[in-house]
Amino acid sequence: MEVFHNLIYGLSVALSLENLAYCFIGCLIGTVVGVLPGIGPLATIAMLLPITFKLPATTAIIMLAGIYYGAQYGGSTTSILVNLPGETSSIITCIDGYQMARQGRGGPALAIAAIASFFAGTVCTVIIFLFSPPLIEMALKFGPADYFSVMLMGLVIASVLTEGELLNSLAMSVLGLLLGCVGMDMGAGFERFTFGYVELTEGISFVTVAVGVFAVAEIIRNLSNPSEQESFTGKLTHLLPTKEDLKRCAAPIVRGTALGAFFGVLPGTGPAIASFSSYMIEKKLSKDPSRFGHGAIEGVAGPEAANNADAQCKFIPMLTLGIPASATMGLFLGVLMMQGIAPGPTVMVKNPDLFWGVIASMWVGNLALLVLNLPLVGVWVNILRVPYRLLFPAIMLFCGIGIYTISNSTFDHYLTIIFTILGFIWTKLRCSPVPLMLGFVLEPLLEQNLRRALLLSRGDPTVFFTRPISLGFMIATILVLVMMAIPTLRKRRGQIVD
Amino acid sequence: MYHKGMKWSFLCVVLFVLSVIWSVQAVDATAATTSVIRLVVPFTPGAGTDLTARTVANGFKEVLGKTVIIDNRPGGNTRIGTSIVAKAAPDGNTLLITNFTHASNPTLYKDLPYDTEKDFIPISLVNGYAMMIVIHPDLPVKTLSELIEYAKSKPGQLNFSTPGAGTPPHLSMEMLKSMAGLDIVHVPYPGASQAISDLLGKHVQVSAMSPLAIKSLVETGKLRAIAFCAAQRSPVFPGIPTVAEAGVPGYELLSWHALFAPAKTPKNVIDRLSQDAMKVLQSPAVTKKWDEMGYLSKASTPGETAAYVSSEIKRLGKLLTSLNIKGE
């Protein structure tokens, strides 16, 4: 009954004319920002901070939260249309989303991304309302050893299930891990692989790798292949998913939401692992895994749901304990602190309008994004009708501006050029860059948690097998490896017998 | 319908590109105009120094009607943003706001791309801050002296979390360890949030945190605050003793933020900036904010600031060397 009362109270705050307007503005800005690579929600929110001084705390957070999840929606748009992941979490959407666009099914891909995100957003709003306190208790039980085991499982599963040669994808994920090592080592402060460039001390920016390897390398590939350039302009069929599409996507969306919610509650998991795991699971469960990588709509729906669920549930640690799961969340806390509100468990009691209002506004914001995005599908898809000779310079311009905004310097442009060349070579060698990206994104988390776990156990490696949570993930990892190995071994044995 | 949609999308794209280019130029163009100050923050948006900078910028607007634009240039343990200001035009339109990392970097890094003392003229201290030592409430101790006794009975068995080597929380704890003769293991994290969550999850037992960040957790009994690292008690927790009061006499580790201009800035410009900074930093609008955010109000003349910064370089240098903390 109290939950019901809180829900009504929250909605009454979120639906006040002012808050509704700021929520909508936030979602709109977020969508635009998500479309651009580089300018992420963090930079945007920082730019808009002076405005929030003049607003009540609740309204300010509602608007900033709108930007945050609006960017998640926007990030998938460019992934699908031009193979350009706007945000970390939308790399996976590139794989099948972009293929769908090339087959003239960009409309259904965009629409299913919006629908999946909306579904996940709705479910997670309910989860936050009902289960925040027990979920956070669970999340705090995760220590460094447990985080390490989860990440390891994610990385192993991703490498094993990626298309192409197993050895290639393992090599690519290890290369990704190495790229992730670049920069200042966190424990001792040593600089690794920086070659004296101060710009590299914070590591290679994700955006330079993603833009180079995915977007620009793809442009070069298209330009070197004139017959393919106009390929997706002619055959636009329908804009919305068919009944068949929706039926295929229902289960992946639900599973994606569950996965995203699980990873979202854990504050130390980063943005990529939820969508990657969802993709890999859908591929494994699919009756026809060969469709994946060639425009399977489930490969868009599952990860998009996971991604949005993850983003939304990241609010749980922030709202209940005042622990920000990302830099963007940290900025939200900054806004609260500058208004003199100490973030943490007392917010619920001292500022109930803030607490329940922000949660209710998440659902309102997701609805606003759905309403905003479905009609935009028609507009976005039309971009693909622009002749490629005009489209590719525009994409390059966007990438150039976006990369500049990472740290307001041209250094990142040079890095992007390097990764473009590498990305092009990898495509030619049929090495998928996806495990590379996951390795790259997970490296800091893997390494830090490994070192921290060993530091806490005073160098005893059995800690990964004595902590129950960690042990569970380790067993799962080994099971996956065995499951993958058995068919290959059988085949080999068959060959030997023959 | 397709055609109309296309025109619209193009218009949006063009408008957006123009606005982005304009905003980037706006930041660059500030060097040319006289009324707008570009304040370089060598940290990411949302970091403590960033929030301090934004409060100062807001103060300049409210008290003097002057516009200050924040330019976040994070990375390299503040070295990137700091070297940008060292090379900026010395016309008083590009300033640096940084924290005491500025004074510890000369010890941590042998080849800084600038000279910490010669390349900058300090304008004023901005505020001071210190860490609160917190423990998990399940630990069977209630005060700092009990913690010291407990840690001595379990040498090398307790852990403390920090947001990284050389940060104020790390130095606060290391100084406590060396003054009280304790053996507690340092576990670094990439940020304060994970350092707090692993303390809450009992994976580590002790930590030093900024008071406002843990206020709510202490009030709800999820953490226990035991001692404050400054010489005076924290305005956020007036009931919690200082480390010196609680059993380690002579202990103080105060961190600070300060404003700097490039070295060759003319004397009259420095004087004007110093007057402006004094007015802003002593205004109730700003001091009230510091109280709320748990900072100690500070303001000083360029001469006082320079003397303070160079004494800090020596003090932190000695502390870092004695603790054997290195950069590279």
Contacts between the chains, C-beta under 8 A, distances in Angstrom:
chain1	res1	chain2	res2	distance
A	32	B	16	6.4
A	36	B	16	7.9
A	36	B	20	7.8
A	39	B	20	7.4
A	42	B	44	7.3
A	42	B	45	6.1
A	42	B	46	7.8
A	43	B	45	7.2
A	45	B	45	7.1
A	46	B	45	3.3
A	46	B	46	7.3
A	46	B	50	7.7
A	46	B	70	7.5
A	46	B	72	6.4
A	47	B	23	7.6
A	49	B	45	7.4
A	49	B	54	6.0
A	50	B	54	7.4
A	50	B	57	7.6
A	50	B	58	7.1
A	53	B	58	6.0
A	139	B	197	7.8
A	140	B	197	6.4
A	140	B	200	5.3
A	140	B	201	3.7
A	141	B	201	6.2
A	142	B	201	7.0
A	143	B	198	6.9
A	143	B	201	6.3
A	143	B	203	4.2
A	144	B	198	7.2
A	144	B	203	6.5
A	184	B	76	7.6
A	184	B	77	7.1
A	186	B	164	6.2
A	186	B	165	7.8
A	186	B	188	5.7
A	186	B	189	7.9
A	186	B	190	5.8
A	187	B	165	6.7
A	187	B	188	5.3
A	188	B	165	6.7
A	188	B	326	7.3
A	189	B	77	7.5
A	189	B	108	6.9
A	189	B	165	5.2
A	189	B	166	6.6
A	189	B	325	8.0
A	189	B	326	6.7
A	189	B	327	4.9
A	189	B	328	6.5
A	190	B	328	5.7
A	191	B	328	5.4
A	198	B	75	7.2
A	198	B	76	4.6
A	198	B	79	5.7
A	198	B	80	5.5
A	198	B	83	7.3
A	198	B	113	6.6
A	199	B	75	7.0
A	199	B	76	7.8
A	199	B	80	7.0
A	201	B	75	5.9
A	201	B	76	4.1
A	201	B	77	7.2
A	201	B	79	7.4
A	201	B	80	7.7
A	202	B	74	7.0
A	202	B	75	4.2
A	202	B	76	6.8
A	267	B	193	6.7
A	267	B	194	6.9
A	267	B	197	5.6
A	268	B	194	5.6
A	268	B	197	7.3
A	317	B	197	7.0
A	321	B	196	7.7
A	321	B	197	7.1
A	321	B	200	6.7
A	321	B	217	6.8
A	321	B	222	7.5
A	322	B	213	7.1
A	322	B	216	5.7
A	322	B	217	6.8
A	323	B	193	4.7
A	323	B	194	7.9
A	323	B	196	5.8
A	323	B	197	4.9
A	323	B	200	7.8
A	324	B	193	4.9
A	325	B	193	7.3
A	327	B	44	5.8
A	327	B	45	7.6
A	327	B	46	6.2
A	328	B	46	7.9
A	329	B	193	8.0
A	330	B	46	4.3
A	330	B	47	7.7
A	330	B	191	7.4
A	330	B	193	6.8
A	331	B	45	5.5
A	331	B	46	3.6
A	333	B	46	7.3
A	333	B	213	7.9
A	334	B	45	7.7
A	334	B	46	4.3
A	334	B	50	7.1
A	334	B	51	5.0
A	337	B	51	6.5
A	337	B	212	5.6
A	337	B	213	7.9
A	337	B	293	5.7
A	338	B	51	5.8
A	338	B	54	7.0
A	338	B	55	6.6
A	338	B	289	7.2
A	338	B	293	6.9
A	340	B	289	7.9
A	340	B	292	3.6
A	340	B	293	7.3
A	342	B	212	5.5
A	342	B	215	3.9
A	342	B	216	4.6
A	342	B	219	7.9
A	342	B	236	7.9
A	343	B	213	7.5
A	343	B	216	6.2
A	344	B	214	7.7
A	344	B	215	7.0
A	344	B	216	2.5
A	344	B	217	5.1
A	344	B	219	7.8
A	344	B	220	7.1
A	345	B	216	5.6
A	345	B	217	6.7
A	345	B	220	4.4
A	345	B	222	6.7
A	346	B	215	7.9
A	346	B	216	4.2
A	346	B	219	5.4
A	346	B	220	6.0
A	347	B	216	6.8
A	378	B	1	7.3
A	378	B	2	7.5
A	378	B	5	5.4
A	379	B	5	4.5
A	379	B	6	7.8
A	379	B	8	6.3
A	379	B	9	4.7
A	380	B	9	7.2
A	382	B	2	5.5
A	382	B	5	4.8
A	382	B	6	4.5
A	382	B	9	6.2
A	383	B	6	7.6
A	383	B	9	5.9
A	385	B	2	6.9
A	385	B	6	6.5
A	386	B	6	7.3
A	394	B	13	7.1
A	397	B	17	6.9
A	398	B	17	7.7
A	401	B	17	7.0
A	401	B	20	5.6
A	401	B	21	7.4
A	401	B	24	7.9
A	404	B	24	7.1
A	405	B	20	7.8
A	405	B	24	7.6
A	407	B	73	7.0
A	407	B	74	7.3
A	407	B	75	6.6
A	407	B	80	7.7
A	408	B	24	7.7
A	408	B	27	7.5
A	408	B	71	7.3
A	408	B	73	6.7
A	444	B	190	7.2
A	448	B	189	7.5
A	448	B	190	6.4
A	452	B	187	5.8
A	452	B	188	7.9
A	452	B	189	7.5
A	455	B	159	7.7
A	455	B	185	6.7
A	455	B	187	5.5
A	456	B	159	6.0
A	456	B	185	7.9
A	456	B	187	6.4
A	456	B	203	6.4
A	456	B	204	7.4
A	458	B	156	7.8
A	458	B	185	7.9
